[in-house]
Structure formats: structure tokens, C-alpha cells
Amino acid sequence: NSGLCTSQCAVCPDGSFKDGLSCSPCSPPCSEDNEFEQLGCSATQNRLCASCDTIPCAWDQELVSCGGSNSGLCTTCANGTFPLVSPATNRTKCAECSKECPAGEYL
């Protein structure tokens, strides 16, 4: 009897994904501060954000432009700068070389 099977397949609307037997809204966009979008929201999966801290860079490279939809880029410290590792984050920042020394010190 064809009257018993009246279910029709449906696609989740934009901004939502199939979560079990129904559609759920996708997570909000990733933070521009210290997250990037590892997987985008689609009809079959939720958005997945990852921490910029998970991007490995060499000891003499700084991670730049990480946040939102951009996973960033490791760039080598330029001339006139040196790699400075933050003990709090264990990340390198390129710091400008000082041309002046404090009293009692020299280059």
C-alpha cells in the first residue's frame, strides 16, 4: 500500500546541518582573535573552529593573519627583528631590534 509511506527527504536550510533526525543551527562564525574555521558549515556538518595555537611554526617564525576564515601563515622574522618566544603562549613574535642600550649596557 503506497499510502503508508508518505515521508519525503528534505535538505536542511542554509545555516543549519543535519543533526541526528533533524536540522540544527550551525555554530556562530569563528572568533577573529585566536580561532580559524577548520570546517565550514554545510547541510551535513556543523562549523568547526580550531585555535590558532594549533598551527605549528618554526622557532624563528611568527604566525600572522590567523583568525575567522583564515588559518594564517608562518613568516620568518625580517631583518631588523628577532624571534621572541612568549613563555605564556610558547609562540614566537618578531620583535624589533633595539638600536639603543639602557644605561650601562652596549651592543
Wavefront OBJ file of the C-alpha trace (Angstrom):
o trace
v 0.000 0.000 0.000
v 1.673 3.217 -1.160
v -0.386 5.347 1.290
v 1.709 4.139 4.256
v 4.979 5.700 3.061
v 4.430 9.425 2.659
v 7.739 10.713 4.081
v 9.829 12.869 1.790
v 13.504 13.635 2.159
v 14.345 17.272 2.887
v 17.566 19.250 2.865
v 18.490 21.364 5.872
v 18.156 25.101 5.141
v 21.222 27.337 4.776
v 22.895 27.994 8.119
v 21.902 24.612 9.544
v 23.066 20.996 9.351
v 21.567 17.511 9.813
v 21.946 16.627 13.476
v 20.542 13.160 14.048
v 16.925 13.179 12.865
v 16.527 16.942 12.470
v 18.317 20.132 11.440
v 20.211 22.292 13.948
v 21.600 25.805 13.525
v 25.314 25.980 12.778
v 27.725 27.279 15.396
v 28.499 31.014 15.135
v 31.437 32.174 12.975
v 34.910 31.616 14.422
v 36.472 34.376 16.507
v 38.755 36.764 14.631
v 41.072 36.827 17.680
v 42.544 33.357 18.036
v 40.400 30.904 16.061
v 40.028 29.879 12.435
v 37.413 27.865 10.566
v 38.736 24.332 10.122
v 35.488 23.019 8.592
v 32.700 25.153 7.191
v 29.020 24.713 7.963
v 27.168 22.598 5.389
v 23.949 20.595 5.198
v 25.827 17.568 6.609
v 28.216 19.050 9.198
v 28.472 21.811 11.781
v 31.144 24.531 11.618
v 34.350 23.515 13.373
v 36.645 26.204 14.769
v 40.229 25.485 15.837
v 42.645 27.520 17.919
v 45.373 29.438 16.083
v 47.687 27.979 18.755
v 47.427 24.605 16.959
v 49.270 25.953 13.877
v 52.927 24.922 14.179
v 55.583 27.431 13.112
v 59.376 27.136 13.281
v 61.083 28.787 16.266
v 62.142 31.778 14.104
v 58.703 32.310 12.505
v 55.666 34.304 13.572
v 52.080 33.265 12.810
v 50.314 36.181 11.087
v 46.753 36.757 9.855
v 45.169 33.855 11.760
v 41.502 34.313 12.624
v 37.991 33.905 11.287
v 38.178 32.028 7.984
v 41.980 32.354 7.685
v 44.334 29.755 9.225
v 47.255 32.190 8.996
v 50.750 31.998 7.612
v 54.115 31.337 9.284
v 56.575 34.072 8.293
v 60.283 34.271 9.087
v 61.333 37.271 11.144
v 62.595 40.025 8.827
v 65.926 41.836 9.015
v 65.871 44.292 11.899
v 63.738 41.942 14.001
v 64.442 38.891 16.118
v 62.313 35.937 17.286
v 60.990 36.415 20.814
v 59.165 33.423 22.322
v 56.376 34.232 24.766
v 56.544 31.982 27.847
v 52.765 32.336 28.294
v 51.795 31.104 24.818
v 55.016 29.408 23.629
v 54.530 31.360 20.366
v 57.131 33.447 18.570
v 56.638 37.154 17.920
v 59.065 39.089 15.750
v 60.332 41.967 17.878
v 62.197 44.995 16.563
v 65.887 45.132 17.352
v 66.773 47.914 19.768
v 69.271 50.435 18.492
v 69.777 51.973 21.904
v 71.012 50.252 25.007
v 69.974 51.055 28.541
v 72.489 52.981 30.677
v 75.500 50.793 31.482
v 74.950 48.368 28.549
v 76.255 48.156 24.970
v 75.576 46.301 21.708
l 1 2 3 4 5 6 7 8 9 10 11 12 13 14 15 16 17 18 19 20 21 22 23 24 25 26 27 28 29 30 31 32 33 34 35 36 37 38 39 40 41 42 43 44 45 46 47 48 49 50 51 52 53 54 55 56 57 58 59 60 61 62 63 64 65 66 67 68 69 70 71 72 73 74 75 76 77 78 79 80 81 82 83 84 85 86 87 88 89 90 91 92 93 94 95 96 97 98 99 100 101 102 103 104 105 106 107
